[in-house]
Amino acid sequence: MIEYCVDKNGHVGIHCVQCGQVIELPITEEELLSWDGHNHIQEQFPQVTPELREMLLSGICPKCWNEIFPPEED
């Protein structure tokens, strides 16, 4: 399970497992906890960018993801 915190506005912040940075997501703790993994993540959280949905799954922030898996050059 990913490590998260909740800010004073009720938004979820995810701790990156690589760098420790906290990235805020436009979802509430209630929304996060209601996701049981049976729905596709893009259907459950359409308001979240693909990069941040990946962070929900892997715990790796977009910056670290790009360092670990650099984009392929054409």
C-alpha positions, 0 to 999 in steps of 0.5 A: 500500500502506498503511503499518503497523508491528508492536507487541511483541505482534505486532499490526499498527498502521496509520498514518493517511495524513491525521493520522499516528496509528497505530491498532492492529488485532486482526490479526497481520502474518502475517494481513495479509500472507496477504490477497491481496485476492481474499477479501472483507475482511469474510471475511478479517478478521471480527474487525475492525470495519467502520471499521477494515477501511475503514482497511485499504483506504483508510489513513484512520482513522475520525476523519479519515474522519468529518471528510472524509465527515461523516455525513448528517443526517436 
